[in-house]
Amino acid sequence: MKHVIRTAYMGCIALVTVVLIGLAGCAPKVGSEAWCKEMDKKAKGDWTADEAGNYAKSCIFKSDSNSGN
């Protein structure tokens, strides 16, 4: 009986892991327009330092590839 419970538990762990990996693949690319829009919806107090820096670089100070700089 313990073996059946352990097997079921391990199956649940595997399922949760697969679901989490699948959800991580759905996030927009950092710096993309979709990512900037998601960050606009997120409370500024919940941003990490990396997110704030990436937002500034990608969403505020957008580099214009046509500017010649």
Secondary structure as UniProt FT lines:
FT   HELIX           2..24
FT   TURN            25..26
FT   TURN            30..31
FT   HELIX           33..41
FT   HELIX           44..46
FT   HELIX           49..55
FT   HELIX           56..60
FT   TURN            65..66
//
